Amino acid sequence: MKLQPLTVSPEFNRKLLVATGIGAVVLLITALVSPDRAWANLLVTAYYLITLGLGGALFIALTNVTGAGWSTAFRRVPEAMTGLLPVGGVLTLAAVLAGLSRYGWHHHGEGDAGTFWFKEMWLQPGFLAVRAFVYVIAWIGFSRILVSKSRQQDQQNPSGSEINVKTSILFLFVFAFTISMAGVDWIMALEPLWFSTMWGVYQFSGLIMATVATIVIACIVLRKLGPLDGYFRDDHLHDLGKLLIGFSCFWMYIWFSQYMLIWYSNIPEETSYFVLRTQGAWGPVVIGTLVLNWIIPFFVLLPKPCKRSEGVMLKVAVVALIGRWFDLYVMVFPPVTGNVPVFGLPEVASMLCVASVSGLLFVKAFAVAKPVPQNDPFLQESLHYHC
């Protein structure tokens, strides 16, 4: 099969640039009128972008470690997703540095004397900023290594597979620690009197579900445009559908487990998070988040034909990505903007920025290399894969 490079019209790029510009202008105007609201939108946008890029690296590492050859034919998709990391990293650092005063432990009193000294030390603005730089640099560095070793196989014999596996193992350890700590530093620390021991795995569950949804959308579009035509099969789509419904259930399992344990134990330091979000005006928003992230993906994708349908999978993946935004919205906005949800043009601008920036960066990163890996020992297995 002949490889067809991705070609995007200049008009399409202009539309994405215009959309990005409109979103950025709206957020800048919001910053003048309502700084807290603008900052919350910036954090949601930045965290969304950087975790999507990180999810691409995670998908590559997981397939390398497990020897999952079925995904080789579309591996360039998660590789291109890592192109979101630099811009997402810059925006995340900007959000963290601009919001250091919002993370200050001294604003919240002493709280529990047993944990006060540690939280005071951990949430010192300087230390928090240094950790943010370390997370971002580590993620970008590992993603560059994983992608570069993979693309070297296009010009060389498939001798880099063993190095890829070793690098992936190390990355998975680094990922597990850093995503948990980043979730605590950047989101949980907005309410430092509250804590949950399940917060790290909850961050992972949302990240991996959004990653699979993005891969689904990208693969379907790239097959229609030509670069993956003949390489990305319905069997690949079917397995991605299994992963999407599986991680949707995993997200719901973690969400409910966290809620149920906190509700049952009824400890004030733990219940404050859910009291704010499930009672009063935030309640319907939380229910909507559950519908988008679990109810729709679960019931729509249960039948086998739906997991093999481009139209159905595309729609469900879009719903899951919207659900991811609202999941972050529910995490970030209540402690920043108050007991009443605010949703309007700034929040739409945040969504617009996520979509347009992701599109621009993905297209640019995908066009750098051949659309399908060459000389990979698992390529033939992937091309003839049946599920």
C-alpha positions in Angstrom: 0.0 0.0 0.0 1.3 3.4 -0.9 1.7 5.9 1.9 -0.3 9.1 1.5 1.0 12.1 3.5 -1.5 14.3 5.3 -2.3 17.4 3.3 -4.4 20.2 4.9 -5.7 23.2 3.0 -4.4 26.6 4.1 -8.0 27.6 4.6 -8.4 24.9 7.3 -5.4 26.2 9.1 -6.6 29.7 8.9 -9.9 28.7 10.4 -8.2 27.0 13.3 -5.9 30.1 13.8 -9.0 32.4 13.8 -10.8 30.1 16.3 -7.7 30.2 18.5 -7.4 33.9 18.2 -11.1 34.5 19.1 -10.8 32.2 22.1 -7.7 33.9 23.3 -9.2 37.4 22.9 -12.3 36.4 24.8 -10.2 35.1 27.7 -8.1 38.2 27.7 -11.2 40.4 27.9 -12.5 38.2 30.7 -9.2 38.6 32.6 -9.9 42.4 32.7 -13.5 42.0 33.9 -13.3 38.8 36.1 -9.7 37.7 36.8 -10.7 34.7 38.8 -13.0 33.3 36.1 -10.4 33.9 33.4 -7.7 32.2 35.5 -10.0 29.2 36.1 -10.6 28.9 32.3 -6.9 29.1 31.7 -6.1 26.3 34.1 -8.8 24.1 32.6 -7.6 24.8 29.1 -3.9 24.2 30.0 -4.5 21.1 32.0 -6.7 19.6 29.3 -4.0 20.2 26.6 -1.1 19.0 28.6 -2.9 15.8 29.8 -4.0 15.0 26.2 -0.3 15.3 25.1 0.8 13.2 28.1 -1.9 10.7 27.2 -0.4 10.2 23.8 3.0 9.3 25.4 1.2 7.0 27.9 -0.5 5.1 25.1 2.8 4.6 23.3 4.5 3.5 26.5 1.8 1.0 27.4 1.8 -0.6 24.0 5.6 -0.8 24.0 5.7 -2.5 27.4 2.8 -4.9 26.7 4.0 -5.8 23.2 0.6 -4.7 21.8 1.3 -5.0 18.1 -2.3 -4.4 17.0 -1.9 -0.6 17.4 1.3 -0.2 15.3 -0.5 0.8 12.2 -1.9 4.0 13.8 0.9 4.6 16.3 1.7 7.9 14.6 -1.6 9.3 16.0 -0.6 9.1 19.7 2.9 10.2 18.7 1.4 13.3 17.1 -0.6 13.9 20.2 2.6 14.4 22.2 3.1 17.6 20.1 0.5 19.2 22.4 2.9 18.9 25.4 5.2 22.0 24.8 2.3 24.4 24.3 0.2 22.8 27.0 3.3 22.9 29.3 3.8 26.6 28.7 0.1 27.4 29.3 0.1 25.2 32.5 3.2 26.9 33.8 1.6 30.3 33.1 -1.5 29.3 34.9 0.4 28.0 37.9 2.7 31.0 38.2 -0.2 33.4 37.7 -2.2 31.6 40.4 0.4 31.0 43.0 -1.5 33.2 45.5 -4.5 31.0 45.0 -2.6 27.9 46.2 -1.2 29.6 49.3 -1.8 27.5 52.4 -1.6 30.6 54.6 -5.0 31.7 53.2 -6.7 28.8 54.8 -5.7 28.8 58.4 -3.9 26.0 60.2 -6.6 23.3 59.8 -5.4 19.9 61.1 -2.3 20.3 63.2 -1.1 16.9 62.2 -0.8 17.7 58.5 -0.4 21.5 58.7 3.4 21.5 58.7 3.6 19.3 55.6 1.0 21.2 53.6 2.6 24.5 54.6 5.9 23.2 53.2 4.5 21.5 50.2 2.4 24.4 49.1 5.1 27.1 49.4 4.8 29.1 46.2 8.4 28.7 45.2 8.4 24.9 45.8 5.1 24.5 43.9 6.5 26.4 40.9 9.7 24.3 40.9 7.7 21.1 40.9 5.6 22.3 38.0 8.7 23.0 35.9 10.0 19.5 36.8 6.8 17.8 35.8 6.6 19.6 32.4 10.2 19.1 31.6 10.1 15.4 32.5 7.0 14.8 30.4 8.3 16.6 27.3 11.7 14.9 27.6 10.3 11.4 27.8 7.8 12.0 25.0 10.6 13.2 22.8 12.7 10.1 23.5 9.8 7.8 22.8 8.8 9.4 19.6 12.3 9.9 18.3 13.2 6.2 18.8 10.0 5.1 17.1 10.7 7.4 14.1 14.3 6.3 13.8 12.9 2.9 12.7 11.8 4.5 9.4 15.4 4.9 8.3 17.0 2.0 10.1 16.5 -1.7 10.9 14.1 -2.4 13.7 16.8 -2.4 16.4 15.2 0.3 18.6 12.4 -1.8 19.9 14.3 -3.0 23.0 15.3 0.6 23.8 11.7 1.7 23.4 10.6 -0.9 25.9 13.2 0.1 28.5 12.4 3.8 28.1 8.7 3.1 28.3 9.1 1.2 31.6 10.9 4.0 33.2 8.4 6.5 31.8 5.5 4.6 33.3 7.0 4.9 36.8 7.7 8.6 36.3 4.2 9.1 34.9 2.5 7.4 37.9 4.2 9.6 40.4 4.1 12.9 38.5 0.5 12.8 37.3 -0.6 12.1 40.9 1.4 14.9 42.3 0.5 17.3 39.5 -3.2 16.7 40.1 -2.7 17.4 43.8 -0.5 20.5 43.2 -2.6 22.1 40.5 -6.2 21.2 41.3 -6.6 19.6 44.8 -4.5 22.4 46.3 -7.2 24.9 45.4 -9.0 23.4 48.4 -6.0 22.5 50.7 -8.2 21.6 53.7 -9.7 18.8 51.6 -7.9 15.6 50.6 -8.6 12.3 48.9 -6.2 9.3 48.6 -7.9 8.4 45.3 -7.2 11.7 43.6 -4.2 10.4 41.6 -6.0 7.5 40.0 -9.0 9.7 39.4 -6.8 12.0 37.3 -5.5 9.0 35.4 -9.0 7.8 34.6 -10.0 11.0 33.0 -6.8 11.4 31.1 -6.8 7.9 29.6 -10.5 8.1 28.6 -9.9 11.4 26.8 -6.8 10.0 25.2 -8.6 7.0 23.7 -11.5 9.3 22.5 -8.9 11.6 20.8 -7.2 8.6 19.1 -10.6 7.5 17.8 -11.5 10.8 16.3 -8.0 11.3 14.7 -7.9 7.8 13.2 -11.4 8.1 11.7 -10.6 11.5 10.2 -7.2 10.3 8.9 -8.7 7.3 7.3 -11.2 9.4 5.5 -8.5 11.9 4.4 -6.2 9.1 3.1 -3.1 8.8 5.3 -4.6 5.8 7.2 -6.8 4.5 4.5 -6.1 0.8 4.1 -4.1 0.7 7.4 -6.6 1.6 10.0 -9.2 -1.3 9.9 -12.6 -1.7 11.5 -11.0 -4.2 13.8 -8.8 -1.5 15.2 -11.8 0.7 15.6 -13.6 -2.1 17.4 -10.8 -2.5 19.9 -10.6 1.3 20.5 -14.3 1.1 21.1 -13.7 -1.5 23.8 -11.1 0.6 25.4 -13.3 3.7 25.3 -16.2 1.9 27.0 -13.8 0.2 29.4 -12.1 3.4 30.5 -15.5 5.1 30.7 -16.6 2.4 33.2 -13.2 2.8 35.0 -13.7 6.5 35.3 -17.2 6.0 36.8 -15.9 3.3 39.1 -13.3 5.6 40.5 -15.7 8.5 40.7 -18.3 6.5 42.6 -15.7 4.8 44.8 -14.3 8.1 45.9 -17.7 9.6 46.5 -19.1 6.5 48.3 -16.1 6.1 50.7 -16.1 9.8 51.5 -19.9 9.9 52.0 -19.8 6.8 54.2 -16.9 7.9 56.4 -18.5 11.4 56.7 -15.2 13.1 57.8 -15.6 16.9 57.5 -12.1 17.3 56.0 -13.1 14.9 53.2 -16.8 15.7 52.6 -16.3 19.4 51.9 -15.4 18.7 48.2 -18.6 16.8 47.5 -20.9 19.0 49.7 -20.0 22.0 47.5 -20.5 20.1 44.3 -23.5 17.9 44.9 -25.7 20.3 47.0 -27.2 23.4 45.5 -26.6 24.8 42.1 -23.6 22.6 41.2 -25.6 19.4 41.5 -27.1 19.3 38.0 -23.7 20.1 36.5 -22.2 17.1 38.3 -25.1 14.9 37.0 -24.5 16.1 33.5 -20.8 15.3 33.9 -21.8 11.7 34.8 -24.1 11.5 31.8 -21.4 12.7 29.4 -18.5 10.6 30.8 -20.3 7.3 31.5 -24.0 6.9 30.8 -23.8 7.9 27.1 -20.6 6.0 26.2 -21.6 2.9 28.2 -25.1 2.4 26.8 -24.3 3.5 23.2 -21.2 1.4 22.8 -22.6 -1.8 24.4 -23.7 -3.3 21.0 -20.8 -4.7 18.9 -22.0 -3.0 15.7 -21.8 0.4 17.4 -18.1 -0.1 18.2 -17.4 -0.8 14.5 -19.4 2.2 13.2 -17.4 5.3 12.3 -20.4 7.6 12.8 -21.3 6.2 16.2 -17.8 6.1 17.5 -17.1 9.6 16.3 -20.1 11.0 18.1 -19.4 9.1 21.3 -15.7 10.2 21.3 -16.8 13.8 20.9 -19.2 13.4 23.8 -16.5 11.9 25.9 -14.1 14.9 25.2 -16.9 17.3 26.1 -17.4 15.3 29.3 -13.7 15.6 30.0 -13.9 19.4 29.9 -16.9 19.4 32.2 -15.1 17.0 34.6 -12.2 19.5 34.8 -14.7 22.4 35.1 -16.3 20.8 38.1 -12.9 20.2 39.7 -11.6 23.8 39.2 -14.4 26.3 39.2 -16.3 25.8 42.5 -13.4 26.9 44.8 -12.5 29.7 42.4 -15.8 31.2 41.3 -18.1 30.3 44.2 -21.2 28.2 45.0 -23.1 29.1 41.8 -21.9 27.8 38.4 -20.8 30.3 35.8 -21.0 29.3 32.2 -21.0 31.6 29.2 -18.8 33.0 26.5 -15.5 32.6 28.4 -16.1 28.9 29.0 -17.1 28.4 25.3 -13.9 30.2 24.4 -12.0 27.7 26.6 -13.5 24.8 24.7 -12.8 26.5 21.4 -9.1 27.0 22.4 -8.8 23.4 23.4 -10.2 22.1 20.1 -8.4 24.6 17.8 -5.0 24.5 19.4 -5.2 20.7 19.6 -6.0 20.5 15.9 -3.2 22.9 14.8 -0.6 21.1 16.9 -1.7 17.7 15.9 -1.7 18.4 12.2 1.8 19.9 12.4 3.2 17.0 14.4 1.5 14.3 12.3 2.9 15.8 9.0 6.5 15.6 10.3 6.9 11.8 9.8 5.4 9.1 7.6 1.8 8.3 8.5 2.5 4.7 9.2 5.7 3.4 11.0 8.2 1.6 8.8 10.4 -1.3 9.7 8.5 -1.9 12.9 8.5 -5.7 13.7 4.9 -5.5 14.7 3.6 -3.7 11.6 2.5 -6.8 9.7 0.7 -8.1 12.8 -1.2 -4.8 13.0 -2.0 -4.7 9.3 -3.6 -8.2 9.4 -5.1 -7.8 12.8 -8.5 -9.4 13.5 -10.5 -9.1 16.8 
